[in-house]
Amino acid sequence: MNNLQASNAPATTPDSAGDGRSARWDSHRAARRLELIKLARRTIHLLGPGASMEDIAAAANTSKSVFYRYFGDKEGLRAALGEYVITNFRAQVIAAGRSSSGESEALHAMVLAYLQMASTSPNIYFFVTAVPSADILTNPSAELEPDSGANALNNFFDELTAMMRTRMHSYMGIPEGHTASAALELWPRASIGMVRAAGELWLRAPAGSQRPSIQELATAITAWLTHGVTHQPPG
């Protein structure tokens, strides 16, 4: 009977046992990695984009070697945190654009969403958008390292550029499959540059009467991009 019962029991081979342990270990590593990313985000939010690996590790009650084991170096951490943060950033901005039917309204919604997401934590924004190796906004075809923090940001810029180009063609009445002038085709990505530059100047500006509200800035940027700069009386 014992032999019969043994022969009918599910076999556990060394390979299947090893696969189970490997899966549990991978799951543990993924959970720990996400935990470290969240701890790093909290530290950078509080201390600023210049927070060192020592600062981040100390706030996480662990050693630098743990962060190096999971992320390689600070650029690896930037890449991981950038992917984590920019995925949500991108979703919010793209959703805002798709929620508006009118072209000008869609542009305003995207600009406002961009500014709102960035202002949630300027320190995190400046940390994940700092790409020392290449200016991917003006050089989208730049060769990037596979694990570079620039990849998530570049993907966001690419998707936003494509969406804005579609909206621009609709606004200009350009038939599907056709293009605008060579100069005008630069507008979508160049517009992102204006939004980014104006937004970052605004994020760094001290609070006071000379700092516009987020709604005022979003409205102004939208007007600049769609109608240009018009005469305005002083004051």
Secondary structure, DSSP 4 states (H G I P E B T S, - for coil): -HHHHHHHSPP--HHHHHHHHHHHHHHHHHHHHHHHHHHHHHHHHHH-TT--HHHHHHHTTS-HHHHHHHHSSHHHHHHHHHHHHHHHHHHHHHHHHHT--SHHHHHHHHHHHHHHHHHH-HHHHHHHT--TT--TTT-TT----TT-THHHHHHHHHHHHHHHHHHHHHHHTPPTT----TTGGGHHHHHHHHHHHHHHHHHHSPSSTTS--HHHHHHHHHHHHHH--------
